[in-house]
Amino acid sequence: MTGLEIFVSSPALNSNSRAALTAFASAGLKVNLFSSIAIAEENRLIERLPAFLKKELLRRRCPASIIIRMSPVREIFRLLSARTGLDGLISPDGIFSMDNVCKDVDRALADHLHTHTDGSGLVYAYEDAALETLTQAQSMGLRSGYDLPIAYWSFAQCTLAEEQERYPQWLPTFADSFFSEAKTTRKSREAELADRIFVPSQFVLNSLPSQLRHKATIATFGSPLVPLAPLEERPSEPRTTLKLLFVGSLTQRKGLADLFTALKLLNRSDIRLSVIGAPRLPMSFYFNQYSHFEYHSPRSQGEVYASMANADLLVLPSLIEGCALVQQEALMQGVPLLVTPNTGGDHLVLDGITGFTVPVRSPEKLAERISWCADHRNELSHMRLPCRQHAEKFTWQEYGEKLLSTMGINRSC
């Protein structure tokens, strides 16, 4: 297998795609990355760029040994449109939508494969940037992996459709999660074409149609590797106020309506909620739903970690996730979790040790557990160290090894 190539489509790099690239490169593969915008880790051009560009490119770094092939035009205009408020251009139907960015990357890789005619190599493609790539790979007999980072589309849309009955006023916050027939057909076909499907949690695996589950593998995400303040620097005595933290987009897909409902049921003055994330509606809407919370617009990763370190409990009663990385980020800061099974964090929550799980769509159960935490702050304080210790068990190296072994790649490549 010496000199084996792998062709990867990843429109926007993130923690798991960078871990996959690192694993492929470390196994000795010749890695060809097709992306919208990406930059090698050792590229010093970043330091000369304006702050906003530097911040964007720092998120898109990949190992220096990787061959980068970009389709940047539409992504550049998408970013510019977002900064200038031209929302129509980046809407799901807009010319610079993320969906179109994904299609550009997919098409570029498929075209490249068309000229790669020796019948060797592997393909690894990400959801929404895979149809043409996997079609071409199958025609050439190339083995393929497919990354599905969130619950399968049919399960997700059915779940969110039911939310229209529970919280009709919240529909605008998740309306963009309802896809056109063309997009759902594309998603279905991508999953059908792939030889292996990689999912981050049991929840996502269970969301797959039964005919696809046999080729699905769970590859659990790694916890973040960041400088951490010693846990001893946090208050040694329980506080008189229970500090809850919610991090994520302000939508009912993340269960925010259920959290607001739970807190209204409790109506306790010794509980404080901080919310960090991007709103989908004017903030007046959210404060009309529940007024007793402190809002912070999206922050840098370091600032989010600082907020976590000052919290007693991360609350994420999501309906649809893959495996929300914010859970491991919180655990690494010594913060217990209060989540639903739909966050994909079943392997992260050791009941009463690293957090608690409550049923999905159950504000009453959520309220009961929050109330218990408010009444047992000393127990929460003792959970700090076990939270970090458990999170440290999950590494990006193990994630990468799972990809390699499942795709039959050994380190003799």
Helices and strands as residue ranges (DSSP letters): E 5-9, H 15-26, E 30-35, E 39-40, G 44-48, H 51-58, E 61-62, E 67-70, H 73-83, H 87-90, H 98-115, E 122-126, H 131-140, E 143-147, H 153-166, G 168-170, H 171-174, G 175-177, H 181-193, E 196-199, H 202-207, G 213-215, E 216-218, G 231-233, E 242-247, G 252-254, H 256-266, E 271-276, H 283-289, E 293-296, H 301-309, E 313-316, H 325-332, E 337-339, G 341-343, E 355-357, H 363-375, H 377-382, H 384-391, H 396-406
